[in-house]
Amino acid sequence: MEEYIRSRVPWSTEPSLKFKTEEVGIEFDEFIDGLKDGKSDAEMAEEFDVTEKLIYHLRDHFMRYGLGHIMGQD
């Protein structure tokens, strides 16, 4: 029996988290440190002088896709 396996390329058109943080003027490593330290969206928003909603979306991206949003299989 033949098995059909659909191969996908190991990349995505979704920008990386690093690109997204830099695009809005947030230092990527400091953002990751904030996540690691368990800071709230409000704390990080104040620290980076952005809205809580922006931090929420960046955190959500990290939780869903990780750092690079790379998908695919060989």
C-alpha positions as a printed Julia matrix, in Angstrom:
74×3 Matrix{Float64}:
  0.0    0.0    0.0
  1.38   3.36  -1.01
  1.35   6.1    1.51
  0.96   9.66   0.35
  2.77  12.21   2.51
  2.27  15.84   1.65
  5.53  17.7    2.06
  5.49  21.31   3.18
  8.27  23.82   3.03
  9.88  24.63   6.4
  9.02  28.33   6.41
  6.12  30.65   6.81
  5.01  34.05   5.6
  4.19  35.07   9.19
  6.8   37.52  10.54
  8.95  36.33  13.42
  8.42  37.62  16.94
 11.77  39.38  16.73
 10.64  41.26  13.64
  7.32  42.17  15.29
  8.92  43.52  18.46
 11.5   45.53  16.54
  8.79  46.92  14.27
  7.01  48.48  17.27
 10.21  49.69  18.98
 10.53  47.01  21.66
 13.9   45.42  22.32
 13.37  41.72  21.58
 15.64  40.36  24.33
 14.03  42.62  26.94
 10.58  41.45  25.84
 11.63  37.8   26.21
 13.13  38.58  29.63
  9.79  40.09  30.66
  8.0   36.92  29.65
 10.58  34.8   31.46
 10.23  36.91  34.6
  6.45  36.5   34.55
  5.67  40.18  34.13
  2.07  41.11  33.43
  0.93  42.8   30.23
  0.41  46.02  32.23
  3.94  45.93  33.66
  5.5   45.32  30.26
  3.32  47.95  28.58
  4.49  50.54  31.1
  8.12  49.45  30.76
  8.07  49.66  26.95
  5.69  52.64  26.77
  3.15  50.82  24.61
 -0.44  49.66  25.11
 -1.39  46.56  27.04
 -3.21  45.36  23.93
  0.06  45.38  21.98
  1.83  43.37  24.67
 -1.12  40.97  24.76
 -0.82  40.34  21.01
  2.96  39.87  21.16
  2.59  37.46  24.09
 -0.17  35.6   22.24
  2.08  35.26  19.19
  4.84  33.82  21.38
  2.49  31.37  23.09
  0.98  30.16  19.82
  3.97  30.11  17.49
  7.14  30.51  19.53
  9.94  32.69  18.31
  9.94  32.11  14.59
  6.6   30.63  13.54
  8.35  27.97  11.46
  6.15  25.17  10.23
  6.73  22.3    7.89
  7.75  18.68   7.63
 10.14  16.6    5.61
